[in-house]
């Protein structure tokens, strides 16, 4: 396992997926009943942007760095950006909260979160970060095995975030198989599936597989570059199965805002794979 997210924390793909994640959590908070979040590839939870890894790539400068450098008056982005600012109380951007920290900040007293991380060192870092937090469970195991073990949650309401590193060649196939198992156990859950956009054909095969599940599914894509060079990360995709009401309208406004603020040159795409 050579992939470490610290090299990419806070880049344009993180901005895309985490801005949408914040919207999904806001929807879940609208009802008083408790919800559960399962994060299948949790990483270390919080990233030091002054560290060696982030310094080598500098990717955060073109992502969260750009958004925080200019004033943002956008009700769809502000909740996410406020969480990042709260993690940088002294003002300068040093820390980037990953999905575990962003989610934890939005849990209420009645809500819970389960974090899955296979890498032993990263799992140990997570345990230290959330030690003695009764609302957070950490499991050191394979993400797709965890989908079998952890679903359905006792709350019967919530979100599964699947955000793999895509370091193995069959990751798309593994995700589809794992998703099939998860949907059999918990057909009413919200599933947010992140995918990199390098090869348009590979992405098309993946989204066709999602259509076969027959569940309402909304795909949101932010293209940093035109998809004309399959050797690089051209864009960030997030497919949301069982999306909450009006998420499509929110994303129709959010994506152009991100495109403009991040200087994305490949455009944005928002489409129903299966209309809800």
DRENPA-3360 file (N, C-alpha, C; in nm, 2 decimals, always signed):
BEGIN
1 = XXXXXXXX = +0.08/-0.12/+0.00/+0.00/+0.00/+0.00/+0.09/+0.12/+0.00 ~ +0.12/+0.18/-0.12/+0.21/+0.29/-0.13/+0.14/+0.43/-0.13 ~ +0.01/+0.43/-0.15/-0.07/+0.55/-0.16/-0.08/+0.61/-0.02 ~ -0.05/+0.74/-0.01/-0.08/+0.81/+0.12/-0.15/+0.94/+0.08 ~ -0.26/+0.97/+0.14/-0.34/+1.08/+0.09/-0.27/+1.21/+0.13 ~ -0.18/+1.21/+0.22/-0.11/+1.33/+0.27/-0.05/+1.41/+0.15 ~ -0.01/+1.34/+0.05/+0.04/+1.41/-0.07/-0.06/+1.49/-0.15 ~ -0.19/+1.45/-0.13/-0.30/+1.51/-0.21/-0.40/+1.59/-0.13;
9 = XXXXXXXX = -0.38/+1.59/+0.00/-0.48/+1.65/+0.09/-0.51/+1.80/+0.05 ~ -0.64/+1.83/+0.04/-0.68/+1.97/+0.01/-0.67/+2.00/-0.13 ~ -0.65/+1.91/-0.22/-0.64/+1.94/-0.37/-0.78/+1.96/-0.42 ~ -0.79/+1.98/-0.55/-0.92/+2.02/-0.61/-1.03/+1.90/-0.59 ~ -0.98/+1.78/-0.60/-1.07/+1.66/-0.58/-1.12/+1.66/-0.44 ~ -1.04/+1.69/-0.34/-1.09/+1.70/-0.20/-1.19/+1.81/-0.18 ~ -1.16/+1.92/-0.24/-1.26/+2.03/-0.23/-1.39/+1.99/-0.29 ~ -1.39/+1.93/-0.40/-1.52/+1.88/-0.47/-1.59/+1.78/-0.38;
17 = XXXXXXXX = -1.52/+1.67/-0.34/-1.59/+1.57/-0.26/-1.64/+1.62/-0.12 ~ -1.55/+1.70/-0.06/-1.59/+1.74/+0.08/-1.69/+1.85/+0.08 ~ -1.70/+1.94/-0.02/-1.80/+2.03/-0.03/-1.94/+1.96/-0.05 ~ -1.94/+1.86/-0.13/-2.06/+1.78/-0.14/-2.09/+1.70/-0.02 ~ -1.99/+1.64/+0.05/-2.01/+1.57/+0.17/-2.08/+1.66/+0.28 ~ -2.04/+1.78/+0.28/-2.09/+1.88/+0.38/-2.24/+1.90/+0.35 ~ -2.28/+1.91/+0.22/-2.42/+1.93/+0.19/-2.50/+1.80/+0.23 ~ -2.44/+1.68/+0.20/-2.51/+1.56/+0.24/-2.54/+1.55/+0.39;
25 = XXXXXXXX = -2.44/+1.59/+0.47/-2.45/+1.59/+0.61/-2.56/+1.69/+0.66 ~ -2.56/+1.80/+0.59/-2.66/+1.91/+0.63/-2.80/+1.85/+0.60 ~ -2.82/+1.78/+0.50/-2.95/+1.71/+0.47/-2.99/+1.62/+0.58 ~ -2.89/+1.53/+0.63/-2.92/+1.44/+0.73/-2.95/+1.50/+0.86 ~ -2.90/+1.62/+0.89/-2.92/+1.69/+1.01/-3.06/+1.75/+1.02 ~ -3.13/+1.76/+0.91/-3.26/+1.83/+0.91/-3.36/+1.75/+0.99 ~ -3.34/+1.62/+1.01/-3.44/+1.54/+1.09/-3.38/+1.51/+1.22 ~ -3.46/+1.50/+1.32/-3.41/+1.48/+1.46/-3.36/+1.34/+1.48;
33 = XXXXXXXX = -3.41/+1.25/+1.41/-3.37/+1.11/+1.43/-3.22/+1.09/+1.40 ~ -3.15/+1.00/+1.47/-3.01/+0.99/+1.46/-2.97/+0.93/+1.32 ~ -2.85/+0.96/+1.28/-2.79/+0.90/+1.16/-2.65/+0.84/+1.18 ~ -2.61/+0.76/+1.09/-2.48/+0.69/+1.10/-2.40/+0.72/+0.97 ~ -2.27/+0.75/+0.99/-2.18/+0.77/+0.87/-2.08/+0.66/+0.87 ~ -2.06/+0.59/+0.76/-1.96/+0.49/+0.75/-1.86/+0.54/+0.64 ~ -1.74/+0.56/+0.68/-1.63/+0.61/+0.59/-1.53/+0.50/+0.57 ~ -1.53/+0.45/+0.45/-1.47/+0.32/+0.42/-1.32/+0.33/+0.40;
41 = XXXXXXXX = -1.27/+0.45/+0.36/-1.12/+0.47/+0.34/-1.08/+0.60/+0.41 ~ -1.07/+0.59/+0.54/-1.07/+0.71/+0.63/-0.94/+0.79/+0.62 ~ -0.83/+0.72/+0.59/-0.70/+0.79/+0.60/-0.66/+0.82/+0.74 ~ -0.59/+0.93/+0.76/-0.55/+0.97/+0.90/-0.64/+1.07/+0.96 ~ -0.74/+1.12/+0.89/-0.84/+1.21/+0.94/-0.81/+1.36/+0.94 ~ -0.68/+1.40/+0.95/-0.64/+1.54/+0.95/-0.50/+1.55/+0.90 ~ -0.47/+1.65/+0.81/-0.35/+1.65/+0.74/-0.27/+1.78/+0.77 ~ -0.14/+1.77/+0.79/-0.06/+1.89/+0.81/+0.00/+1.93/+0.68;
49 = XXXXXXXX = -0.05/+2.04/+0.63/-0.01/+2.09/+0.50/+0.13/+2.15/+0.50 ~ +0.19/+2.17/+0.61/+0.33/+2.21/+0.62/+0.42/+2.09/+0.62 ~ +0.37/+1.97/+0.62/+0.45/+1.85/+0.62/+0.52/+1.82/+0.49 ~ +0.61/+1.72/+0.50/+0.69/+1.69/+0.38/+0.61/+1.64/+0.26 ~ +0.51/+1.56/+0.29/+0.43/+1.50/+0.18/+0.35/+1.61/+0.11 ~ +0.28/+1.70/+0.18/+0.20/+1.80/+0.11/+0.30/+1.90/+0.04 ~ +0.41/+1.92/+0.11/+0.51/+2.02/+0.05/+0.57/+1.97/-0.08 ~ +0.58/+1.84/-0.10/+0.63/+1.78/-0.22/+0.55/+1.81/-0.35;
57 = XXXXXXXX = +0.42/+1.80/-0.33/+0.32/+1.82/-0.44/+0.26/+1.96/-0.45 ~ +0.24/+2.02/-0.33/+0.18/+2.15/-0.33/+0.04/+2.15/-0.39 ~ -0.03/+2.04/-0.40/-0.16/+2.03/-0.46/-0.27/+2.11/-0.39 ~ -0.25/+2.13/-0.26/-0.35/+2.20/-0.18/-0.36/+2.35/-0.22 ~ -0.25/+2.40/-0.28/-0.25/+2.54/-0.32/-0.35/+2.57/-0.43 ~ -0.37/+2.47/-0.52/-0.46/+2.48/-0.62/-0.60/+2.44/-0.59 ~ -0.62/+2.40/-0.46/-0.75/+2.35/-0.42/-0.80/+2.44/-0.31 ~ -0.79/+2.39/-0.18/-0.84/+2.47/-0.07/-0.77/+2.60/-0.05;
65 = XXXXXXXX = -0.64/+2.61/-0.09/-0.57/+2.73/-0.09/-0.63/+2.84/-0.17 ~ -0.67/+2.81/-0.29/-0.74/+2.91/-0.38/-0.87/+2.95/-0.32 ~ -0.95/+2.86/-0.26/-1.08/+2.90/-0.21/-1.06/+2.99/-0.09 ~ -0.97/+2.97/+0.00/-0.95/+3.05/+0.12/-0.88/+3.18/+0.09 ~ -0.81/+3.19/-0.03/-0.73/+3.31/-0.06/-0.82/+3.43/-0.09 ~ -0.94/+3.40/-0.14/-1.03/+3.51/-0.18/-1.16/+3.49/-0.10 ~ -1.23/+3.60/-0.07/-1.35/+3.60/+0.01/-1.46/+3.52/-0.07 ~ -1.53/+3.43/+0.00/-1.63/+3.35/-0.06/-1.76/+3.38/+0.01;
73 = XXXXXXXX = -1.86/+3.43/-0.07/-1.99/+3.45/-0.01/-2.09/+3.36/-0.09 ~ -2.08/+3.23/-0.05/-2.16/+3.13/-0.12/-2.22/+3.04/-0.01 ~ -2.35/+3.04/+0.00/-2.42/+2.96/+0.11/-2.39/+2.81/+0.09 ~ -2.36/+2.77/-0.03/-2.33/+2.62/-0.05/-2.19/+2.59/-0.01 ~ -2.10/+2.68/-0.02/-1.96/+2.66/+0.01/-1.92/+2.70/+0.15 ~ -1.99/+2.80/+0.20/-1.95/+2.85/+0.33/-1.94/+2.75/+0.45 ~ -2.04/+2.66/+0.46/-2.03/+2.57/+0.57/-1.91/+2.48/+0.57 ~ -1.87/+2.44/+0.45/-1.74/+2.36/+0.43/-1.62/+2.44/+0.46;
81 = XXXXXXXX = -1.62/+2.56/+0.41/-1.50/+2.65/+0.43/-1.49/+2.69/+0.58 ~ -1.60/+2.71/+0.64/-1.60/+2.74/+0.79/-1.53/+2.63/+0.87 ~ -1.56/+2.51/+0.83/-1.50/+2.39/+0.90/-1.35/+2.39/+0.88 ~ -1.30/+2.42/+0.76/-1.16/+2.43/+0.74/-1.10/+2.54/+0.82 ~ -1.16/+2.66/+0.82/-1.11/+2.77/+0.90/-1.11/+2.74/+1.04 ~ -1.21/+2.67/+1.09/-1.21/+2.64/+1.24/-1.09/+2.55/+1.28 ~ -1.04/+2.47/+1.18/-0.93/+2.39/+1.21/-0.79/+2.46/+1.19 ~ -0.80/+2.59/+1.16/-0.69/+2.68/+1.15/-0.71/+2.81/+1.22;
89 = XXXXXXXX = -0.72/+2.79/+1.35/-0.77/+2.90/+1.44/-0.68/+3.03/+1.43 ~ -0.55/+3.00/+1.40/-0.46/+3.12/+1.40/-0.46/+3.19/+1.26 ~ -0.54/+3.14/+1.17/-0.56/+3.22/+1.05/-0.49/+3.16/+0.93 ~ -0.36/+3.13/+0.94/-0.29/+3.07/+0.82/-0.33/+2.93/+0.80 ~ -0.34/+2.89/+0.67/-0.38/+2.76/+0.63/-0.26/+2.66/+0.66 ~ -0.28/+2.57/+0.76/-0.18/+2.47/+0.79/-0.24/+2.33/+0.79 ~ -0.36/+2.32/+0.85/-0.42/+2.19/+0.86/-0.54/+2.17/+0.77 ~ -0.56/+2.05/+0.71/-0.67/+2.02/+0.63/-0.75/+1.91/+0.69;
97 = XXXXXXXX = -0.87/+1.93/+0.73/-0.96/+1.82/+0.79/-1.01/+1.73/+0.68 ~ -0.97/+1.60/+0.69/-1.02/+1.51/+0.60/-1.17/+1.47/+0.63 ~ -1.22/+1.38/+0.56/-1.37/+1.35/+0.58/-1.40/+1.30/+0.72 ~ -1.31/+1.23/+0.79/-1.35/+1.20/+0.93/-1.37/+1.32/+1.02 ~ -1.28/+1.42/+1.01/-1.29/+1.54/+1.09/-1.41/+1.63/+1.05 ~ -1.43/+1.64/+0.92/-1.54/+1.72/+0.87/-1.67/+1.66/+0.92 ~ -1.68/+1.52/+0.91/-1.80/+1.46/+0.95/-1.82/+1.47/+1.10 ~ -1.71/+1.45/+1.17/-1.73/+1.45/+1.32/-1.78/+1.59/+1.37;
105 = XXXXXXXX = -1.73/+1.70/+1.30/-1.77/+1.83/+1.34/-1.92/+1.85/+1.32 ~ -1.99/+1.77/+1.23/-2.13/+1.79/+1.20/-2.22/+1.68/+1.27 ~ -2.16/+1.59/+1.34/-2.24/+1.49/+1.41/-2.31/+1.56/+1.53 ~ -2.43/+1.53/+1.56/-2.50/+1.57/+1.68/-2.48/+1.47/+1.79 ~ -2.53/+1.49/+1.90/-2.51/+1.40/+2.02/-2.57/+1.26/+1.99 ~ -2.67/+1.25/+1.91/-2.74/+1.12/+1.88/-2.68/+1.05/+1.76 ~ -2.58/+1.11/+1.69/-2.53/+1.05/+1.57/-2.40/+0.97/+1.60 ~ -2.36/+0.88/+1.50/-2.24/+0.80/+1.52/-2.17/+0.80/+1.38;
113 = XXXXXXXX = -2.04/+0.76/+1.40/-1.95/+0.74/+1.28/-1.86/+0.62/+1.29 ~ -1.85/+0.55/+1.19/-1.75/+0.44/+1.18/-1.65/+0.46/+1.08 ~ -1.52/+0.46/+1.12/-1.41/+0.48/+1.03/-1.34/+0.35/+1.00 ~ -1.32/+0.33/+0.87/-1.25/+0.21/+0.82/-1.11/+0.25/+0.76 ~ -1.00/+0.19/+0.81/-0.87/+0.22/+0.75/-0.78/+0.09/+0.76 ~ -0.74/+0.04/+0.65/-0.66/-0.08/+0.65/-0.51/-0.06/+0.68 ~ -0.46/+0.06/+0.65/-0.31/+0.08/+0.67/-0.29/+0.09/+0.82 ~ -0.21/+0.01/+0.88/-0.19/+0.00/+1.03/-0.15/+0.14/+1.09;
121 = XXXXXXXX = -0.05/+0.20/+1.03/-0.01/+0.33/+1.08/-0.12/+0.44/+1.08 ~ -0.19/+0.44/+0.97/-0.30/+0.54/+0.96/-0.41/+0.51/+1.06 ~ -0.44/+0.38/+1.07/-0.54/+0.34/+1.17/-0.50/+0.38/+1.31 ~ -0.38/+0.37/+1.34/-0.33/+0.41/+1.47/-0.34/+0.56/+1.49 ~ -0.31/+0.64/+1.39/-0.33/+0.78/+1.39/-0.47/+0.82/+1.41 ~ -0.56/+0.75/+1.35/-0.71/+0.77/+1.37/-0.75/+0.75/+1.52 ~ -0.70/+0.64/+1.57/-0.73/+0.61/+1.71/-0.68/+0.72/+1.80 ~ -0.57/+0.77/+1.78/-0.52/+0.87/+1.86/-0.60/+1.00/+1.85;
129 = XXXXXXXX = -0.64/+1.03/+1.72/-0.72/+1.15/+1.70/-0.85/+1.15/+1.76 ~ -0.92/+1.03/+1.77/-1.05/+1.02/+1.82/-1.06/+0.94/+1.95 ~ -0.95/+0.93/+2.02/-0.95/+0.85/+2.15/-1.05/+0.90/+2.25 ~ -1.12/+0.81/+2.31/-1.22/+0.83/+2.41/-1.35/+0.90/+2.35 ~ -1.36/+0.90/+2.22/-1.48/+0.96/+2.16/-1.58/+0.85/+2.14 ~ -1.69/+0.85/+2.22/-1.78/+0.74/+2.21/-1.87/+0.74/+2.09 ~ -1.87/+0.84/+2.01/-1.95/+0.85/+1.89/-1.87/+0.80/+1.77 ~ -1.75/+0.76/+1.79/-1.66/+0.72/+1.67/-1.61/+0.58/+1.70;
137 = XXXXXXXX = -1.63/+0.49/+1.60/-1.57/+0.36/+1.60/-1.47/+0.35/+1.49 ~ -1.35/+0.29/+1.52/-1.25/+0.27/+1.42/-1.22/+0.12/+1.40 ~ -1.22/+0.08/+1.28/-1.20/-0.06/+1.24/-1.08/-0.07/+1.14 ~ -0.98/-0.15/+1.17/-0.87/-0.17/+1.09/-0.89/-0.29/+1.00 ~ -0.95/-0.27/+0.88/-0.98/-0.39/+0.80/-1.01/-0.34/+0.65 ~ -1.03/-0.43/+0.57/-1.06/-0.40/+0.43/-1.19/-0.33/+0.41 ~ -1.19/-0.23/+0.33/-1.31/-0.15/+0.32/-1.44/-0.23/+0.28 ~ -1.42/-0.32/+0.18/-1.53/-0.39/+0.12/-1.58/-0.50/+0.22;
145 = XXXXXXXX = -1.49/-0.55/+0.30/-1.54/-0.65/+0.40/-1.62/-0.57/+0.51 ~ -1.58/-0.45/+0.53/-1.65/-0.37/+0.63/-1.79/-0.33/+0.59 ~ -1.81/-0.32/+0.46/-1.95/-0.30/+0.41/-2.04/-0.41/+0.45 ~ -1.99/-0.53/+0.45/-2.07/-0.65/+0.49/-2.09/-0.64/+0.64 ~ -1.98/-0.61/+0.71/-1.99/-0.62/+0.86/-2.07/-0.51/+0.93 ~ -2.07/-0.39/+0.87/-2.12/-0.27/+0.94/-2.26/-0.23/+0.89 ~ -2.31/-0.29/+0.79/-2.44/-0.25/+0.73/-2.54/-0.36/+0.76 ~ -2.67/-0.32/+0.78/-2.72/-0.19/+0.80/-2.68/-0.14/+0.94;
153 = XXXXXXXX = -2.67/-0.01/+0.96/-2.65/+0.05/+1.10/-2.78/+0.04/+1.17 ~ -2.76/+0.04/+1.31/-2.89/+0.04/+1.39/-2.97/+0.16/+1.37 ~ -2.91/+0.27/+1.33/-2.99/+0.40/+1.31/-3.08/+0.39/+1.19 ~ -3.05/+0.30/+1.09/-3.13/+0.28/+0.97/-3.13/+0.41/+0.89 ~ -3.05/+0.51/+0.91/-3.05/+0.63/+0.84/-2.91/+0.68/+0.83 ~ -2.86/+0.73/+0.72/-2.73/+0.78/+0.71/-2.66/+0.77/+0.58 ~ -2.52/+0.77/+0.58/-2.44/+0.79/+0.46/-2.32/+0.69/+0.47 ~ -2.29/+0.64/+0.35/-2.17/+0.56/+0.33/-2.08/+0.64/+0.23;
161 = XXXXXXXX = -1.96/+0.68/+0.27/-1.86/+0.74/+0.18/-1.76/+0.64/+0.14 ~ -1.75/+0.62/+0.01/-1.65/+0.52/-0.04/-1.55/+0.60/-0.13 ~ -1.43/+0.62/-0.07/-1.33/+0.71/-0.13/-1.20/+0.63/-0.14 ~ -1.18/+0.54/-0.24/-1.06/+0.45/-0.24/-0.95/+0.53/-0.30 ~ -0.82/+0.48/-0.28/-0.71/+0.54/-0.34/-0.69/+0.51/-0.49 ~ -0.76/+0.40/-0.54/-0.74/+0.36/-0.68/-0.60/+0.33/-0.71 ~ -0.53/+0.26/-0.62/-0.39/+0.21/-0.64/-0.39/+0.08/-0.71 ~ -0.50/+0.00/-0.71/-0.51/-0.13/-0.77/-0.59/-0.11/-0.90;
169 = XXXXXXXX = -0.56/-0.19/-1.00/-0.62/-0.17/-1.13/-0.76/-0.21/-1.14 ~ -0.81/-0.29/-1.04/-0.95/-0.34/-1.05/-1.03/-0.27/-0.94 ~ -0.99/-0.14/-0.90/-1.07/-0.08/-0.80/-1.21/-0.05/-0.83 ~ -1.24/-0.01/-0.96/-1.38/+0.02/-1.00/-1.46/-0.11/-0.99 ~ -1.41/-0.22/-1.03/-1.48/-0.35/-1.02/-1.50/-0.39/-0.87 ~ -1.40/-0.37/-0.79/-1.42/-0.40/-0.64/-1.52/-0.31/-0.58 ~ -1.53/-0.18/-0.62/-1.63/-0.09/-0.57/-1.77/-0.14/-0.61 ~ -1.79/-0.17/-0.73/-1.92/-0.22/-0.78/-1.96/-0.34/-0.71;
177 = XXXXXXXX = -1.87/-0.44/-0.69/-1.91/-0.56/-0.62/-1.94/-0.53/-0.47 ~ -1.86/-0.44/-0.41/-1.89/-0.41/-0.27/-2.02/-0.33/-0.25 ~ -2.05/-0.25/-0.35/-2.17/-0.17/-0.35/-2.29/-0.26/-0.36 ~ -2.28/-0.36/-0.45/-2.39/-0.46/-0.46/-2.42/-0.52/-0.33 ~ -2.32/-0.57/-0.26/-2.34/-0.63/-0.13/-2.40/-0.53/-0.03 ~ -2.35/-0.41/-0.03/-2.40/-0.30/+0.06/-2.55/-0.27/+0.04 ~ -2.59/-0.26/-0.09/-2.73/-0.23/-0.12/-2.82/-0.34/-0.08 ~ -2.77/-0.46/-0.09/-2.86/-0.57/-0.04/-2.89/-0.56/+0.11;
185 = XXXXXXXX = -2.79/-0.52/+0.18/-2.80/-0.50/+0.32/-2.87/-0.38/+0.37 ~ -2.85/-0.27/+0.29/-2.90/-0.14/+0.33/-2.95/-0.06/+0.20 ~ -3.06/-0.10/+0.15/-3.10/-0.04/+0.02/-3.14/+0.11/+0.03 ~ -3.17/+0.16/+0.15/-3.22/+0.30/+0.16/-3.11/+0.40/+0.20 ~ -2.99/+0.35/+0.23/-2.88/+0.44/+0.27/-2.84/+0.53/+0.15 ~ -2.78/+0.64/+0.19/-2.72/+0.73/+0.09/-2.57/+0.68/+0.07 ~ -2.53/+0.67/-0.05/-2.39/+0.62/-0.09/-2.33/+0.73/-0.17 ~ -2.21/+0.78/-0.13/-2.13/+0.87/-0.20/-2.01/+0.80/-0.25;
193 = XXXXXXXX = -1.99/+0.79/-0.38/-1.88/+0.71/-0.43/-1.79/+0.80/-0.51 ~ -1.66/+0.82/-0.46/-1.57/+0.91/-0.54/-1.49/+0.83/-0.64 ~ -1.47/+0.89/-0.76/-1.39/+0.82/-0.86/-1.31/+0.93/-0.93 ~ -1.18/+0.89/-0.97/-1.09/+0.97/-1.05/-1.13/+0.97/-1.19 ~ -1.11/+1.08/-1.26/-1.14/+1.08/-1.40/-1.01/+1.09/-1.48 ~ -0.96/+0.98/-1.53/-0.85/+0.98/-1.62/-0.89/+0.94/-1.76 ~ -0.94/+0.81/-1.77/-0.99/+0.76/-1.89/-1.14/+0.78/-1.90 ~ -1.20/+0.85/-2.00/-1.34/+0.86/-2.01/-1.41/+0.73/-2.03;
201 = XXXXXXXX = -1.35/+0.64/-2.10/-1.41/+0.51/-2.13/-1.42/+0.42/-2.00 ~ -1.32/+0.43/-1.91/-1.32/+0.36/-1.79/-1.43/+0.41/-1.70 ~ -1.45/+0.55/-1.70/-1.55/+0.61/-1.62/-1.69/+0.57/-1.67 ~ -1.70/+0.56/-1.80/-1.83/+0.53/-1.86/-1.87/+0.38/-1.83 ~ -1.77/+0.29/-1.83/-1.81/+0.15/-1.79/-1.85/+0.15/-1.64 ~ -1.79/+0.23/-1.56/-1.82/+0.23/-1.42/-1.96/+0.29/-1.40 ~ -1.99/+0.40/-1.46/-2.13/+0.46/-1.44/-2.24/+0.37/-1.50 ~ -2.21/+0.30/-1.61/-2.30/+0.20/-1.66/-2.34/+0.09/-1.56;
209 = XXXXXXXX = -2.23/+0.05/-1.48/-2.26/-0.05/-1.38/-2.35/+0.01/-1.27 ~ -2.33/+0.13/-1.24/-2.42/+0.20/-1.14/-2.56/+0.20/-1.18 ~ -2.58/+0.23/-1.31/-2.72/+0.23/-1.37/-2.79/+0.09/-1.34 ~ -2.71/-0.02/-1.35/-2.77/-0.15/-1.34/-2.83/-0.18/-1.20 ~ -2.79/-0.10/-1.10/-2.85/-0.12/-0.97/-2.99/-0.07/-0.96 ~ -3.03/+0.02/-1.05/-3.16/+0.07/-1.06/-3.20/+0.16/-0.95 ~ -3.11/+0.22/-0.88/-3.13/+0.31/-0.77/-3.11/+0.45/-0.82 ~ -3.19/+0.55/-0.77/-3.16/+0.69/-0.81/-3.01/+0.72/-0.79;
217 = XXXXXXXX = -2.95/+0.78/-0.89/-2.81/+0.80/-0.88/-2.78/+0.93/-0.96 ~ -2.71/+1.02/-0.89/-2.67/+1.15/-0.94/-2.52/+1.16/-0.95 ~ -2.46/+1.19/-1.07/-2.32/+1.20/-1.09/-2.28/+1.35/-1.10 ~ -2.18/+1.38/-1.02/-2.12/+1.52/-1.02/-1.98/+1.51/-1.06 ~ -1.94/+1.59/-1.16/-1.80/+1.58/-1.20/-1.74/+1.72/-1.22 ~ -1.62/+1.74/-1.17/-1.55/+1.87/-1.18/-1.42/+1.83/-1.26 ~ -1.40/+1.90/-1.37/-1.28/+1.86/-1.46/-1.18/+1.98/-1.45 ~ -1.07/+1.94/-1.39/-0.96/+2.04/-1.38/-0.89/+2.06/-1.52;
225 = XXXXXXXX = -0.89/+1.95/-1.59/-0.83/+1.96/-1.73/-0.93/+1.89/-1.83 ~ -0.92/+1.92/-1.96/-1.00/+1.84/-2.05/-0.95/+1.70/-2.05 ~ -1.04/+1.60/-2.07/-1.01/+1.46/-2.06/-0.93/+1.41/-2.19 ~ -0.82/+1.47/-2.22/-0.75/+1.44/-2.34/-0.61/+1.38/-2.31 ~ -0.58/+1.35/-2.18/-0.45/+1.29/-2.14/-0.48/+1.20/-2.03 ~ -0.48/+1.07/-2.06/-0.52/+0.97/-1.97/-0.41/+0.93/-1.87 ~ -0.29/+1.00/-1.88/-0.18/+0.97/-1.78/-0.19/+1.06/-1.66 ~ -0.29/+1.16/-1.66/-0.30/+1.25/-1.54/-0.44/+1.24/-1.48;
233 = XXXXXXXX = -0.45/+1.30/-1.37/-0.59/+1.31/-1.31/-0.65/+1.43/-1.37 ~ -0.75/+1.41/-1.46/-0.82/+1.52/-1.52/-0.93/+1.58/-1.45 ~ -1.00/+1.49/-1.37/-1.12/+1.54/-1.30/-1.15/+1.45/-1.18 ~ -1.25/+1.50/-1.11/-1.30/+1.44/-0.98/-1.45/+1.41/-1.00 ~ -1.49/+1.29/-0.98/-1.63/+1.25/-0.99/-1.68/+1.20/-0.86 ~ -1.81/+1.23/-0.83/-1.88/+1.18/-0.71/-2.02/+1.13/-0.76 ~ -2.04/+1.00/-0.74/-2.18/+0.95/-0.77/-2.25/+0.93/-0.64 ~ -2.37/+0.98/-0.63/-2.45/+0.98/-0.51/-2.57/+0.89/-0.54;
241 = XXXXXXXX = -2.58/+0.78/-0.47/-2.69/+0.69/-0.48/-2.79/+0.72/-0.37 ~ -2.92/+0.73/-0.41/-3.03/+0.77/-0.31/-3.00/+0.92/-0.27 ~ -2.98/+1.01/-0.36/-2.95/+1.14/-0.32/-3.07/+1.21/-0.25 ~ -3.04/+1.29/-0.15/-3.15/+1.36/-0.08/-3.22/+1.46/-0.18 ~ -3.34/+1.50/-0.14/-3.42/+1.59/-0.22/-3.35/+1.72/-0.24 ~ -3.35/+1.77/-0.36/-3.29/+1.90/-0.40/-3.14/+1.90/-0.41 ~ -3.07/+1.79/-0.39/-2.93/+1.79/-0.40/-2.89/+1.83/-0.54 ~ -2.97/+1.78/-0.64/-2.93/+1.81/-0.78/-2.94/+1.96/-0.80;
249 = XXXXXXXX = -3.03/+2.03/-0.74/-3.04/+2.18/-0.76/-2.92/+2.25/-0.69 ~ -2.88/+2.19/-0.58/-2.77/+2.25/-0.51/-2.64/+2.23/-0.59 ~ -2.62/+2.11/-0.64/-2.50/+2.09/-0.72/-2.50/+2.16/-0.85 ~ -2.61/+2.19/-0.91/-2.62/+2.27/-1.03/-2.57/+2.41/-1.01 ~ -2.58/+2.46/-0.88/-2.52/+2.59/-0.85/-2.38/+2.58/-0.80 ~ -2.35/+2.47/-0.72/-2.22/+2.46/-0.66/-2.11/+2.43/-0.77 ~ -2.13/+2.35/-0.86/-2.02/+2.31/-0.96/-1.97/+2.43/-1.04 ~ -2.06/+2.51/-1.09/-2.00/+2.63/-1.17/-1.92/+2.72/-1.07;
257 = XXXXXXXX = -1.96/+2.73/-0.95/-1.89/+2.81/-0.85/-1.75/+2.76/-0.83 ~ -1.74/+2.63/-0.81/-1.61/+2.56/-0.79/-1.52/+2.58/-0.92 ~ -1.59/+2.56/-1.03/-1.52/+2.57/-1.16/-1.45/+2.71/-1.17 ~ -1.52/+2.81/-1.14/-1.47/+2.95/-1.15/-1.36/+2.97/-1.05 ~ -1.39/+2.93/-0.93/-1.29/+2.97/-0.82/-1.16/+2.89/-0.83 ~ -1.17/+2.77/-0.88/-1.05/+2.68/-0.89/-0.98/+2.69/-1.02 ~ -1.04/+2.77/-1.12/-0.98/+2.78/-1.25/-0.98/+2.65/-1.33 ~ -1.09/+2.57/-1.30/-1.09/+2.44/-1.38/-1.12/+2.46/-1.52;
265 = XXXXXXXX = -1.04/+2.40/-1.61/-1.05/+2.43/-1.75/-1.12/+2.32/-1.83 ~ -1.17/+2.22/-1.76/-1.23/+2.11/-1.83/-1.38/+2.11/-1.82 ~ -1.44/+2.20/-1.75/-1.58/+2.21/-1.73/-1.64/+2.13/-1.62 ~ -1.77/+2.12/-1.61/-1.84/+2.04/-1.51/-1.95/+1.96/-1.57 ~ -1.98/+1.85/-1.51/-2.09/+1.77/-1.56/-2.18/+1.73/-1.44 ~ -2.31/+1.74/-1.46/-2.40/+1.70/-1.36/-2.51/+1.62/-1.43 ~ -2.53/+1.50/-1.40/-2.64/+1.42/-1.47/-2.69/+1.31/-1.38 ~ -2.82/+1.28/-1.40/-2.88/+1.17/-1.34/-2.85/+1.04/-1.42;
273 = XXXX = -2.78/+0.95/-1.35/-2.76/+0.82/-1.41/-2.89/+0.74/-1.41 ~ -2.96/+0.75/-1.30/-3.09/+0.69/-1.28/-3.17/+0.80/-1.21 ~ -3.27/+0.85/-1.28/-3.35/+0.96/-1.22/-3.44/+0.92/-1.11 ~ -3.43/+0.99/-1.00/-3.51/+0.96/-0.88/-3.64/+1.02/-0.89;
% end
